[in-house]
Amino acid sequence: MDATLEAVKRTGKGKNEARRLRASGKVPAVVYGAQKAGDKVAPVPVAVSPKEMMRILHSASGVNTLITLTVPGESTQRVLVKEFQLDPVTQHLLHADFYRVNLERKITVTVPLVGRSIPAIRLSSVVLPEPDGPMRATKSPSGTCRLRPSSTTMSCASRL
C-alpha cells in the first residue's frame, strides 16, 4: 500500500508544546535518518494528523507501509514508521518517529506472520513450518521477497 501523509513543521519543543499540539488535533512526530550514505541530516520535528496516521497503522501492511511524507517548503520524502506511542488507557496516538528510506539500499523490517488454524504456511511454493513469532525480512524497497531456507528469515526485494 502506498500512503501519503501531510505534515507541518513545528518549532516548539517540550511537554507543554506537545500537549497544545494534541489539543489542536495534531500529533508530534520526528523525521530522522539520512537519504544517502554519509549525509548528516538533522532530525526534523513535524506534526501529523492522528486520524490519517492510525489509518496507515491499521492497514494491511501496518508499520511496514512505505509512506510519502509531504512537508510544505521541503521535498517529498519516503519514510517508514520507526516507532509510535499510544496512550495506555485511550489508545490514542501520542507520538511517532519516521525514518527516511533510501530506495537504493536494503532495509531490514520485522514481518508478522499470523497462522490461521493451519499447521504450515505456504509462501510461493515453499512450505514453512508454523512460525513462533515475527519473521525478519531484508529487502530493497523496490524488489521481491525470497525465503532463506535454513532459517525463518526472508530476503525481500518487492515493494513494501
Protein Blocks (a to p, Z undefined) as FASTA:
>chain_A
ZZdddddddfbgcjklmmmmmmnopacdddedjfbghiacddddddddfklmmmmmmmmn
lmmpccddddehiacdddddfbdcddfklopafbdcdddddfkbccddddddddehiabd
ceehiacdddfbdcdddddfkbccdddfkbccdcdfbdZZ
